[in-house]
Amino acid sequence: MNIWEVAILTCINSLHGEADLQEIYKHIGNFIILEKRHLEETRYGGRPAYQHQVRSHITNLCQAGDLIRISIGRYSLTKKGQKRIK
């Protein structure tokens, strides 16, 4: 299991099963250790590196059917995603 994906699913689950990217960014540190390298801004858009990690893994989770995109930047946990973290 990928630790980022489990952290994202657990984070969204803690937010009542639905969250937007800003909420995930705000709370993800409660579910995975963000090291100094994760907090450093990247040269791609000036965002912290962990935000790129989150976005990349959310794409994977949607493709796997663990999350669904319910609107731009907002995601909901599926039954499959719930089972993955239990």
C-alpha positions, 0 to 999 in steps of 0.5 A: 500500500502506498503511504501517501494514498492511505494518508489521503484516503484517511484524511478525506475520511476524517473530513466526513468522506468529502474534501477539497484540495485546500482542506486536504493540504491543511490536514494531510500533515495529521496523517503523514510526516511532512519532512523538510523536503516536502515543505520546500517550494518547487519551481513548478508553480511555487507550491510546496512539494507535498501538494504535488504529491497529493495531487498526483496521488489523488489522480491515481486514487480516482483512476483506481476507483477509491475517490470520485471527483464531485466538482473541480478540486473536490473529492469524495471517498467511495465504498472501495476507498473506505474498504481500503483504509479499514 
